[in-house]
Amino acid sequence: MFGLIVMFPVKAFATGSDASYYMSYKKYKAAVDPEGTKTITYNEITDQISNLLEEGMRRYKEGVQKDGDEGYYKPFSNAYGFWYETSGFEKTVMGYISGSRVTEVELQFSTMRKSVSNEESAEVVRKEVDTLVSMLREDAEKLDSLFGYSVEKSGSGGLAWATFAAVFGIIVREGLEAILIVGAMAAYLIKTKNKKGTLYVYIGAVLALVASVIMAVILYSFASSAGNSIPQEITEGITALLAVAVLIYVSNWMISKAESDNWTKYLSDKVSDSADKGKVLALGFTSFLAVFREGAEVILFCQQYFTRADTMDNGYLAVFGGIFGGLVTVALIFILIRVFGVKIPLKPFFMATSILMAIMSIAFLGSGMWELFMDGGLADAIGGWVQQISVTIPELSWMSGNDMLAFFGIYPTWITLIPQLILLVITVITFIIAMKKKPAVKEKSVEQ
């Protein structure tokens, strides 16, 4: 369904001359570097992606069937999941160039596949293919120059610092979402005289770290054997959507208590109550999901940098330094959230925390839909109108180059924006109802 079948290398015609094409990076690497000693540059990866796309163009022009290993769609589809992601191209661009650049390239992959699915003219498909290859080539030139694979070398010292900055940025960027949630929940429990409940939050985070390591090993092994990274994207997407449901629940729970000063006393007096324990367990589960969603991805990201560390001076120092610096920064952010959060007055704190949870739920919804339908291949697998709304909205194309919007899971596609807009409307209505509603629990809590 997701194109997991990998073909052996065969011959095709690229721009009028014989050129080898490979349906996956795994097969290409096995053919040109069986001993694992050759450095494969990003320009070489781009060459091979271009050859694969040319094979797709050849089949498309010849009018062969669409589906199947010999169909015209397979090369266009494999260029992304079996090459761009699996070769490490995507992760390296995200670290050394920018996350927004990855979004731009991924959207171009989607636009290209849409033109093929819509059976546009060969000229239209050619235009999309050329645009994509041009973008990949531009990034390959930057990366090869940085790694010293081209004539214009950046120098090993500059590469080490760039690696430190890349790893540091990944740790902070990916960890920030989790820390915002975990820190806010810990401060909430302390503020409501339920400090013991923070144990569940911390246990959830620790279990998530352990689960992340296990999942990273499983996903890496699966990707190595299957030749693609689709399972990782699907896992992250499902986890994100599950986190959305829990975050909405926690957000509504917190906002419903914002108007009741007596609720704090009620909660602290009833810590042993099973219902309240259920709420605390929900916070622990939220902590687990928030950390787990990012954990495996961070580990797989860092693995790419360890692979390249041998090729540069002080490479391992740069990678470990970036990891340590990122973790320290994330820890400091957590401390600030917890310390200053506890000092905020009750009502503003409840409001701020519930709004944060609502914002993060909307962000997770966008990124979850992106990972499932775009990176995970569901849009291509389903096809039809789903694929039609999975490409860039022309009027919003500027959004694909914005790192801040990407952090909040906002992309210029209807497949992500429509669910987010629906959730936003529901969230606003829920907040308005909660603010107007009389806190009926107030008298009850005093009597008990």
VEXVEXLUM-658123 format. One line per 5 residues: their letters; for each residue x, y negated, z negated of C-alpha. Coordinates in Angstrom, 2 decimals. Example, Ala and Ser with C-alpha at 12.3 -4.5 7.8 and 13.67 -1.06 7.14 Angstrom:
BEGIN
AS) 12.30 4.50 -7.80  13.67 1.06 -7.14
REM end
This chain:
BEGIN
MFGLI) 0.00 0.00 0.00  2.78 -2.40 -0.87  5.16 -1.23 1.80  7.28 1.07 -0.36  8.41 3.24 2.57
VMFPV) 11.96 2.38 3.64  13.27 3.23 7.09  16.80 4.16 8.01  18.87 1.67 10.01  18.03 1.56 13.70
KAFAT) 18.76 -0.68 16.65  16.78 -3.69 17.82  17.21 -6.63 20.12  17.95 -9.97 18.47  18.02 -13.09 20.64
GSDAS) 18.83 -11.08 23.70  21.71 -8.97 22.33  22.06 -5.72 20.44  21.98 -6.19 16.69  21.58 -3.74 13.85
YYMSY) 18.60 -4.27 11.65  17.80 -2.61 8.36  14.38 -2.34 6.78  15.85 -2.88 3.32  18.90 -4.36 1.63
KKYKA) 19.42 -1.02 -0.10  19.90 0.77 3.24  22.14 -2.00 4.55  24.37 -1.94 1.49  24.63 1.86 1.62
AVDPE) 25.74 1.61 5.26  28.30 -1.21 5.02  29.44 -0.82 1.41  29.07 2.81 0.29  31.88 2.43 -2.27
GTKTI) 30.44 -0.74 -3.78  33.66 -2.70 -3.24  32.72 -5.10 -0.43  31.53 -8.62 -1.06  28.34 -9.26 0.87
TYNEI) 27.91 -12.97 1.48  24.60 -14.78 1.55  25.17 -15.71 5.19  25.48 -11.98 5.95  22.21 -11.38 4.09
TDQIS) 20.61 -14.15 6.13  21.99 -12.57 9.32  20.36 -9.27 8.42  17.04 -10.86 7.46  17.14 -12.68 10.80
NLLEE) 17.81 -9.39 12.63  14.86 -7.77 10.85  12.58 -10.66 11.77  13.77 -10.45 15.36  12.75 -6.80 15.37
GMRRY) 9.36 -7.90 14.12  9.15 -10.45 16.94  10.11 -7.78 19.50  7.36 -5.45 18.29  4.87 -8.32 18.10
KEGVQ) 5.51 -9.39 21.68  5.28 -5.81 22.92  1.81 -5.50 21.39  2.43 -2.36 19.35  0.07 -1.44 16.50
KDGDE) 0.12 -3.62 13.42  0.38 -1.07 10.61  2.75 1.79 9.97  6.52 2.15 9.99  6.62 1.44 13.71
GYYKP) 4.06 -1.37 13.49  4.93 -5.00 14.00  3.94 -6.15 10.51  6.41 -4.02 8.53  9.56 -6.03 9.42
FSNAY) 7.88 -9.34 8.54  6.67 -7.90 5.22  9.94 -6.20 4.26  11.97 -9.34 4.86  10.73 -10.66 1.53
GFWYE) 10.28 -7.80 -0.97  12.98 -5.53 0.47  15.52 -8.26 1.23  15.10 -11.75 -0.20  14.32 -10.52 -3.70
TSGFE) 16.18 -7.22 -3.83  19.48 -8.61 -2.56  19.55 -11.13 -5.41  19.17 -14.04 -2.98  16.06 -15.35 -4.74
KTVMG) 17.50 -15.20 -8.27  20.78 -16.80 -7.20  18.98 -19.67 -5.48  16.84 -20.17 -8.58  19.93 -20.37 -10.78
YISGS) 22.37 -22.32 -8.61  20.03 -24.48 -6.52  16.56 -24.79 -8.08  13.38 -22.92 -8.90  11.37 -25.27 -6.72
RVTEV) 13.52 -24.31 -3.73  12.59 -20.67 -4.30  8.93 -21.71 -4.29  9.39 -23.49 -0.96  11.05 -20.47 0.62
ELQFS) 8.46 -18.04 -0.76  5.66 -20.19 0.63  7.35 -20.14 4.04  7.54 -16.35 3.87  3.79 -16.35 3.15
TMRKS) 3.02 -18.80 5.97  5.01 -16.68 8.39  3.18 -13.49 7.40  -0.16 -15.27 7.67  0.59 -16.34 11.26
VSNEE) 1.35 -12.70 12.06  -1.80 -11.39 10.35  -3.90 -13.99 12.18  -2.38 -12.78 15.47  -1.26 -16.26 16.38
SAEVV) 0.63 -16.77 19.62  4.23 -15.58 19.81  5.30 -19.23 19.99  3.60 -20.04 16.67  5.10 -16.99 14.96
RKEVD) 8.50 -17.86 16.42  8.27 -21.36 14.97  7.52 -20.01 11.49  10.33 -17.45 11.74  12.83 -20.08 12.86
TLVSM) 11.79 -22.41 10.03  12.26 -19.63 7.49  15.66 -18.56 8.81  16.77 -22.20 8.84  15.83 -22.56 5.16
LREDA) 17.62 -19.32 4.26  20.69 -20.40 6.22  20.81 -23.73 4.43  20.73 -22.01 1.04  23.25 -19.38 2.15
EKLDS) 25.72 -22.07 3.18  25.43 -23.73 -0.21  25.86 -20.47 -2.13  28.73 -19.15 0.00  30.53 -22.45 -0.37
LFGYS) 30.00 -22.37 -4.13  31.22 -18.77 -4.43  34.20 -19.41 -2.18  32.97 -17.22 0.66  33.23 -20.01 3.22
VEKSG) 35.98 -22.34 4.43  34.75 -25.18 2.22  35.30 -23.72 -1.23  34.06 -25.37 -4.38  36.85 -23.91 -6.49
SGGLA) 36.66 -21.22 -9.16  36.55 -23.77 -11.96  33.52 -25.46 -10.46  31.90 -22.07 -9.92  32.39 -21.11 -13.56
WATFA) 30.73 -24.31 -14.72  27.91 -23.82 -12.19  27.41 -20.28 -13.50  27.30 -21.54 -17.09  24.72 -24.16 -16.11
AVFGI) 22.67 -21.60 -14.15  22.51 -19.06 -16.98  21.92 -21.78 -19.58  19.09 -23.22 -17.49  17.43 -19.82 -17.04
IVREG) 17.53 -19.03 -20.76  16.08 -22.43 -21.70  13.51 -22.57 -18.88  12.20 -19.06 -19.36  12.44 -19.17 -23.13
LEAIL) 10.73 -22.52 -23.55  7.25 -21.21 -22.75  7.59 -18.43 -25.30  9.09 -20.66 -27.99  6.38 -23.29 -27.62
IVGAM) 3.78 -20.63 -28.37  5.66 -18.76 -31.11  6.76 -21.96 -32.86  3.26 -23.47 -32.78  1.70 -20.32 -34.23
AAYLI) 4.31 -20.04 -36.99  3.74 -23.67 -37.96  -0.01 -23.08 -37.90  0.19 -20.17 -40.32  2.48 -22.04 -42.70
KTKNK) 0.26 -25.10 -42.60  -2.84 -23.04 -43.46  -1.15 -21.51 -46.52  -0.78 -18.17 -44.76  3.00 -17.96 -44.61
KGTLY) 2.92 -14.16 -44.89  1.11 -14.09 -41.58  4.22 -15.41 -39.82  5.70 -11.93 -40.30  3.27 -10.63 -37.65
VYIGA) 4.33 -13.38 -35.27  8.01 -12.62 -35.76  7.48 -8.86 -35.53  5.60 -9.41 -32.27  8.51 -11.43 -30.88
VLALV) 11.13 -8.87 -31.96  9.12 -5.96 -30.54  8.79 -7.91 -27.31  12.57 -8.29 -27.09  13.03 -4.55 -27.53
ASVIM) 10.28 -3.83 -25.01  11.89 -6.31 -22.59  15.19 -4.44 -22.63  13.42 -1.12 -22.02  11.26 -2.60 -19.27
AVILY) 14.27 -4.28 -17.61  16.06 -0.92 -17.43  12.96 0.77 -16.00  12.33 -1.97 -13.44  15.99 -2.12 -12.40
SFASS) 16.10 1.66 -11.92  12.84 1.64 -9.99  13.93 -1.27 -7.80  17.26 0.44 -7.09  15.60 3.67 -6.02
AGNSI) 12.65 2.15 -4.14  14.61 -0.70 -2.58  12.25 -3.51 -3.62  11.33 -5.61 -6.66  7.54 -5.48 -6.35
PQEIT) 7.03 -3.50 -9.61  8.70 -6.29 -11.58  6.41 -8.94 -10.12  3.28 -6.87 -10.72  4.32 -6.19 -14.34
EGITA) 4.93 -9.89 -14.97  1.68 -10.86 -13.28  -0.45 -8.44 -15.29  1.27 -9.48 -18.54  0.67 -13.15 -17.73
LLAVA) -3.04 -12.63 -17.07  -3.39 -10.60 -20.27  -1.67 -13.43 -22.13  -4.18 -15.88 -20.62  -7.10 -14.03 -22.22
VLIYV) -5.42 -13.95 -25.65  -4.34 -17.60 -25.45  -7.88 -18.72 -24.59  -9.16 -16.80 -27.62  -6.53 -18.30 -29.94
SNWMI) -7.06 -21.81 -28.53  -10.83 -21.68 -29.07  -10.33 -20.28 -32.55  -8.03 -23.16 -33.51  -10.14 -25.94 -32.00
SKAES) -13.24 -24.62 -33.77  -11.48 -25.24 -37.10  -10.22 -28.72 -36.34  -13.25 -30.46 -37.89  -13.37 -28.44 -41.09
DNWTK) -10.98 -29.47 -43.86  -12.46 -26.79 -46.11  -11.47 -24.12 -43.61  -7.85 -24.32 -44.77  -8.86 -23.36 -48.32
YLSDK) -11.19 -20.69 -47.02  -8.46 -19.16 -44.87  -5.83 -19.18 -47.61  -8.25 -17.65 -50.14  -9.29 -14.89 -47.75
VSDSA) -5.95 -13.72 -46.37  -6.78 -10.15 -47.35  -10.09 -10.22 -45.52  -10.13 -7.86 -42.54  -11.49 -10.49 -40.17
DKGKV) -8.66 -12.86 -41.02  -6.15 -10.05 -40.66  -7.57 -9.50 -37.21  -6.91 -13.14 -36.37  -3.31 -12.87 -37.63
LALGF) -2.80 -9.70 -35.61  -4.08 -11.59 -32.57  -1.38 -14.20 -33.17  1.21 -11.44 -33.40  -0.04 -9.96 -30.13
TSFLA) 0.11 -13.40 -28.51  3.71 -13.74 -29.68  4.53 -10.35 -28.17  2.99 -11.21 -24.80  4.63 -14.64 -24.63
VFREG) 8.11 -13.24 -25.26  7.68 -10.02 -23.28  6.46 -11.90 -20.22  9.79 -13.70 -19.92  12.16 -11.23 -21.58
AEVIL) 12.57 -8.60 -18.87  12.88 -11.26 -16.18  15.64 -13.08 -18.07  17.58 -9.83 -18.51  17.31 -9.04 -14.80
FCQQY) 18.35 -12.59 -13.95  21.45 -12.36 -16.13  22.33 -9.02 -14.58  22.82 -10.82 -11.26  25.34 -13.16 -12.83
FTRAD) 27.28 -10.38 -14.53  27.57 -8.74 -11.11  29.21 -11.88 -9.71  31.34 -12.60 -12.81  34.25 -10.50 -11.50
TMDNG) 34.63 -12.75 -8.48  35.46 -15.93 -10.41  37.90 -17.17 -13.02  36.38 -17.17 -16.51  33.28 -15.59 -15.01
YLAVF) 32.27 -13.56 -18.06  33.03 -16.50 -20.33  30.68 -18.63 -18.23  27.88 -16.05 -18.36  28.16 -15.32 -22.07
GGIFG) 28.58 -19.04 -22.79  25.41 -19.82 -20.87  23.49 -17.12 -22.74  24.74 -18.28 -26.14  24.17 -21.97 -25.39
GLVTV) 20.69 -21.26 -24.08  19.72 -19.16 -27.10  21.00 -21.83 -29.51  19.03 -24.51 -27.68  15.86 -22.42 -27.72
ALIFI) 16.35 -21.71 -31.43  16.72 -25.44 -32.17  13.52 -26.18 -30.24  11.73 -23.52 -32.29  12.98 -25.05 -35.56
LIRVF) 11.88 -28.53 -34.50  8.39 -27.28 -33.57  8.01 -25.42 -36.83  9.41 -28.13 -39.14  7.74 -31.14 -37.56
GVKIP) 4.55 -29.22 -36.79  3.99 -28.51 -40.47  4.32 -32.22 -41.28  1.55 -33.27 -38.89  -1.85 -33.95 -40.58
LKPFF) -4.32 -31.07 -40.43  -6.83 -32.29 -37.84  -4.26 -33.65 -35.32  -2.23 -30.47 -35.78  -5.19 -28.22 -35.02
MATSI) -6.03 -30.33 -31.99  -2.45 -30.45 -30.68  -1.91 -26.72 -31.16  -5.18 -25.71 -29.52  -4.52 -28.04 -26.58
LMAIM) -1.01 -26.57 -26.21  -2.46 -23.06 -26.13  -5.03 -24.15 -23.54  -2.34 -25.73 -21.34  -0.15 -22.63 -21.59
SIAFL) -3.12 -20.40 -20.69  -3.65 -22.45 -17.52  0.09 -22.28 -16.77  0.18 -18.51 -17.32  -2.87 -18.08 -15.09
GSGMW) -1.16 -19.88 -12.21  2.13 -18.04 -12.56  0.34 -14.72 -13.07  -1.69 -15.15 -9.88  1.48 -16.19 -8.04
ELFMD) 3.43 -13.14 -9.23  0.63 -10.73 -8.38  -0.55 -12.08 -5.05  2.54 -13.80 -3.66  5.56 -12.01 -5.11
GGLAD) 3.75 -8.75 -5.82  2.31 -8.49 -2.32  -1.39 -8.25 -3.20  -2.30 -11.04 -0.76  -0.74 -9.10 2.12
AIGGW) -2.17 -5.79 0.94  -5.72 -7.15 0.70  -5.45 -9.41 3.73  -8.41 -11.35 5.09  -9.49 -14.50 3.26
VQQIS) -7.24 -13.67 0.30  -4.18 -14.00 2.48  -5.62 -17.12 4.10  -5.71 -18.95 0.75  -2.25 -17.75 -0.23
VTIPE) -0.31 -20.23 1.89  0.67 -23.85 1.39  -2.11 -26.43 1.39  -0.64 -28.98 3.84  -1.79 -32.01 1.84
LSWMS) -0.12 -30.60 -1.29  3.12 -29.37 0.28  5.11 -31.87 -1.84  4.23 -29.85 -4.93  6.43 -26.93 -3.88
GNDML) 9.56 -28.99 -4.52  8.65 -30.03 -8.07  10.31 -28.05 -10.88  8.03 -29.49 -13.57  4.88 -28.36 -11.76
AFFGI) 6.41 -24.92 -11.22  7.09 -24.66 -14.96  3.38 -25.16 -15.61  2.44 -22.62 -12.93  1.03 -25.21 -10.54
YPTWI) 1.58 -24.33 -6.88  0.11 -25.78 -3.66  -2.03 -22.72 -2.88  -5.74 -22.07 -3.38  -5.03 -18.57 -4.70
TLIPQ) -3.49 -20.17 -7.82  -5.30 -23.53 -8.00  -8.90 -22.26 -7.79  -8.64 -19.99 -10.88  -6.79 -22.75 -12.74
LILLV) -9.44 -25.35 -11.88  -12.20 -23.00 -13.04  -10.37 -22.32 -16.31  -9.71 -26.04 -16.78  -13.42 -26.84 -16.43
ITVIT) -14.37 -24.07 -18.86  -11.71 -25.24 -21.33  -12.86 -28.87 -21.23  -16.51 -27.87 -21.72  -15.52 -25.59 -24.62
FIIAM) -13.54 -28.39 -26.26  -16.42 -30.84 -25.92  -18.90 -28.37 -27.43  -16.50 -27.56 -30.28  -15.97 -31.25 -31.08
KKKPA) -19.70 -31.98 -31.13  -20.66 -28.89 -33.06  -21.24 -29.22 -36.79  -18.83 -27.04 -38.76  -21.45 -24.67 -40.17
VKEKS) -18.79 -22.67 -42.00  -18.00 -25.60 -44.29  -20.78 -25.05 -46.87  -20.42 -21.30 -46.65  -16.71 -21.42 -47.28
VEQ) -17.15 -23.66 -50.35  -19.75 -21.33 -51.87  -17.47 -18.34 -51.42
REM end
